[in-house]
Amino acid sequence: MDDYPCTQCGACCRLAYMIPELPTAADGQTCAHLKETTDDAGAARFLCGVYETRPDICHIEKQIPAHVTPRRYHEMAAGACELLQDHFGISAPYRVELPETAS
């Protein structure tokens, strides 16, 4: 399975205060590495300033337990993303869509 299709909504990055491995920004909650930008249509996008060297806690593929398939873990992560997006009022276009699996 391919890497998790992150939509760069920044929801999980807003919870850095809960993860000891991550530095927080001046607000004491958001990850200090989170950078807000806009795409060509003017929609907000959130980029990680250390994406290539981000901590393992921020790398979904490195969090998959041995007893869970990557597909199932991605499904669970997508559900968590949607809950966080709802909590932070992030709009539907940021919803994670997993590719269909072959039958």
Salt bridges, closest charged atoms under 4 A:
ASP39 OD2 - ARG45 NH2 3.62
ASP56 OD1 - LYS62 NZ 3.20
GLU61 OE2 - HIS74 NE2 2.89
GLU75 OE2 - ARG71 NE 3.16
GLU75 OE1 - ARG72 NH1 3.33
GLU82 OE2 - ARG95 NE 3.98
ASP86 OD1 - ARG95 NH2 2.33
